[in-house]
Amino acid sequence: MKYCKKCDVSINSPVSRCPLCYATLTGKDNMPEPVAYPELAQAAARYNMLFRILLFLSLTASVVCVTINLVTTPARLWSAVVIANIVYMWIAIGTAMRKHAKLGHTIMIQGISLAGLIMVMNLFFDTRVNWAFNYALPFLFFSVTLSITIIVIVKRMAIRDFILYFILTALMGLLPLLALAMGLVTVIWPSLVSAIYSGLALVSIFIFADNATKIELKKRFHI
Amino acid sequence: MSNAEKTRDIWYDLDNAAKIFPSVSDEDNTNVFRLACELKEPIEPDALQQALDTAMESFPYFQVVMRRGLFWFYLERSNLRPAAKPEGERPCSRLFYKQVKELLFRVTYFQNRINLEVFHAVADGVGAFDLLRAIVYQYILLVHRGELPAQPPTLDSEPPPTRQVEDSFRHYYNPSEKSSPFKVRAYNLAGTLLPSGSIRVISATAPTPALLALAKSRRTTVTAYLAALMICAVYHEMMPKRASGRTISVTIPVDLRGHFTSETARNFFSVVDVGYNFADQGGDFDEVLASVTAQLGEKVSAGALTGRLNYNMSVQSNIFTRFTPLILKNIILRIAYHKAESATTCALSNMGRLTIPAPFSDYIDRFSCLLNPTRIHRWKLCVCSFEDKFILNFTSCIAETSLHKYVVRHLSAAGIPLCITCNGVNEDEIL
């Protein structure tokens, strides 16, 4: 046990200076003081070079494209599509590299970000035909719901883990109906396919749900 | 259906106080607290594991993992088996990661000490102490069976499982009597931050009777005395002149089980804030102490506490809050938490007298408790007493120790003999 004269306290840790006032301690005896906490390995600071290079390249590409776009063809903003693609790439990398990624979660994020990319491309690239609302979005939502359906059927035990994403993607599949009602759609059948498939998927959950699924639904959607 | 699947059917929604923690926790703001028990002999790992397994049978509520719903987080029962491991991380290190299904408490050991660290969304200090006491009880029963009487006294602190999981906030909620706590930003501590993920722990041990006598001689409680002392420490050691108009306030959790009947292991506490503004009032310790004592007397009453409880519950029950998707709620809660935390300067928690029945207490040197400091509450004090030892555990995430020095020197000068221990903080890295 050591002693700090200035603070008038005894110090029972293996230190040479007072942890409170930094004064030199006087020793009462030569018994070594016990260590109160284990010594910890210092965590090395993470520095991901590849990540930083990619980030810098993305930024450079965006700036260069916007500049060329504005100087040469200011009437057509094609650089928005470049930026949208870069943003999509980052979202895709982000979800793919996640340590504890959940398949359902990843599929849903992919669906949402692809939908965003498609809308930007249609808006800035090819404005004459409304291919996004007519074809691309309905088929995207259809395939997202379909892929989750397949997973649920193949991995029978996994229903509980996918139920939230199954319902959310099925609800997304109903969105083309909204676009239809707003008059954004000229080719009707893809939207109808997406909406009918999603609607049936939602109904199937309630028809086939066993007790465990009902409990899972209650858990996931409790308010 | 398999057993594991059946277990998953059991779930609990988070109680009122717990709802915020998963949204705001990260590497530094872990919202983990530690309760520890120091025995008089080194810990035997195998016996500890066995004791832990036995103790868990009486505390099934702690056997949970955090899951995400569309609107709220919730706790789901799990079959994961808690493992007692050697202490290998800094105290109160992170337990909760989004998307990870791990238990929300850990039991570690170091030399003579058993540590129980708990994520605050699962339980509060009182609920967690029942678990620690059960582990220690089983451990001593196992290691010292031969020396104990044939019929050792039992623990009366193991409430039936249905009572453990009760949400007492909901039970006592009465929307007609709510009082909104109006809050202004208090002075927030500055100082040199330690590298992310490390904290400084300084413990002071004092004789309990001497400290009680000191508080009694000033006609106040130990909690009020320490709160006043913390306020003065911040004012004299940290607060720059330009901020002197700001109030310095200490937030103190109050166990509601003392005011309402409840045996829950989940959170059931409220907080009271005591503040002092040196620009408006006199500057010496006696005046601060008188003000803090008066504030605590007024705010720690069943009436004043229900107002706060009802207000917090009404926010949670609000229809807009309930139907906001979790992804947005996380952002809103983070802002609200930051704002609420900024309304106070630092935190003080008094766990009170911790006990264990007689022949068992002979094997125990002390119980102690630690809080995790945050980027706003950079200095926290958690105190408890075990028999004649009163343990003050300071935790901070700043390099400066002048605040600790102020409190310790004041107590030394008042005639209280103190013994200090500390953890190792690598000074070269910060200065």
HADDOCK unambig.tbl for C-alpha pairs under 7 A between the chains (distance, minus, plus):
assign (segid A and resid 7 and name CA) (segid B and resid 409 and name CA) 5.33 0.50 0.50
assign (segid A and resid 8 and name CA) (segid B and resid 412 and name CA) 6.22 0.50 0.50
assign (segid A and resid 9 and name CA) (segid B and resid 417 and name CA) 6.74 0.50 0.50
assign (segid A and resid 9 and name CA) (segid B and resid 418 and name CA) 5.34 0.50 0.50
assign (segid A and resid 9 and name CA) (segid B and resid 419 and name CA) 5.87 0.50 0.50
assign (segid A and resid 9 and name CA) (segid B and resid 420 and name CA) 6.97 0.50 0.50
assign (segid A and resid 10 and name CA) (segid B and resid 418 and name CA) 6.51 0.50 0.50
assign (segid A and resid 10 and name CA) (segid B and resid 419 and name CA) 4.80 0.50 0.50
assign (segid A and resid 10 and name CA) (segid B and resid 420 and name CA) 6.13 0.50 0.50
assign (segid A and resid 11 and name CA) (segid B and resid 419 and name CA) 5.73 0.50 0.50
assign (segid A and resid 11 and name CA) (segid B and resid 420 and name CA) 4.71 0.50 0.50
assign (segid A and resid 11 and name CA) (segid B and resid 421 and name CA) 6.01 0.50 0.50
assign (segid A and resid 12 and name CA) (segid B and resid 419 and name CA) 6.72 0.50 0.50
assign (segid A and resid 12 and name CA) (segid B and resid 420 and name CA) 5.88 0.50 0.50
assign (segid A and resid 12 and name CA) (segid B and resid 421 and name CA) 5.18 0.50 0.50
assign (segid A and resid 13 and name CA) (segid B and resid 421 and name CA) 5.13 0.50 0.50
assign (segid A and resid 13 and name CA) (segid B and resid 422 and name CA) 6.26 0.50 0.50
assign (segid A and resid 20 and name CA) (segid B and resid 401 and name CA) 5.33 0.50 0.50
assign (segid A and resid 20 and name CA) (segid B and resid 402 and name CA) 6.50 0.50 0.50
assign (segid A and resid 20 and name CA) (segid B and resid 404 and name CA) 6.38 0.50 0.50
assign (segid A and resid 20 and name CA) (segid B and resid 405 and name CA) 4.99 0.50 0.50
assign (segid A and resid 21 and name CA) (segid B and resid 402 and name CA) 6.94 0.50 0.50
assign (segid A and resid 21 and name CA) (segid B and resid 405 and name CA) 6.39 0.50 0.50
assign (segid A and resid 36 and name CA) (segid B and resid 421 and name CA) 6.95 0.50 0.50
assign (segid A and resid 36 and name CA) (segid B and resid 422 and name CA) 6.75 0.50 0.50
assign (segid A and resid 36 and name CA) (segid B and resid 423 and name CA) 6.25 0.50 0.50
assign (segid A and resid 37 and name CA) (segid B and resid 423 and name CA) 5.54 0.50 0.50
assign (segid A and resid 38 and name CA) (segid B and resid 88 and name CA) 6.95 0.50 0.50
assign (segid A and resid 40 and name CA) (segid B and resid 88 and name CA) 6.76 0.50 0.50
assign (segid A and resid 40 and name CA) (segid B and resid 89 and name CA) 6.58 0.50 0.50
assign (segid A and resid 100 and name CA) (segid B and resid 99 and name CA) 6.27 0.50 0.50
assign (segid A and resid 100 and name CA) (segid B and resid 100 and name CA) 6.67 0.50 0.50
assign (segid A and resid 212 and name CA) (segid B and resid 9 and name CA) 6.69 0.50 0.50
assign (segid A and resid 215 and name CA) (segid B and resid 9 and name CA) 6.40 0.50 0.50
assign (segid A and resid 219 and name CA) (segid B and resid 69 and name CA) 6.69 0.50 0.50
assign (segid A and resid 220 and name CA) (segid B and resid 69 and name CA) 3.94 0.50 0.50
assign (segid A and resid 220 and name CA) (segid B and resid 70 and name CA) 5.81 0.50 0.50
assign (segid A and resid 221 and name CA) (segid B and resid 69 and name CA) 5.89 0.50 0.50
assign (segid A and resid 221 and name CA) (segid B and resid 70 and name CA) 5.55 0.50 0.50
assign (segid A and resid 221 and name CA) (segid B and resid 71 and name CA) 6.38 0.50 0.50
assign (segid A and resid 222 and name CA) (segid B and resid 71 and name CA) 6.77 0.50 0.50
assign (segid A and resid 223 and name CA) (segid B and resid 71 and name CA) 5.86 0.50 0.50
assign (segid A and resid 223 and name CA) (segid B and resid 72 and name CA) 6.81 0.50 0.50
assign (segid A and resid 223 and name CA) (segid B and resid 322 and name CA) 5.21 0.50 0.50
assign (segid A and resid 223 and name CA) (segid B and resid 323 and name CA) 6.52 0.50 0.50
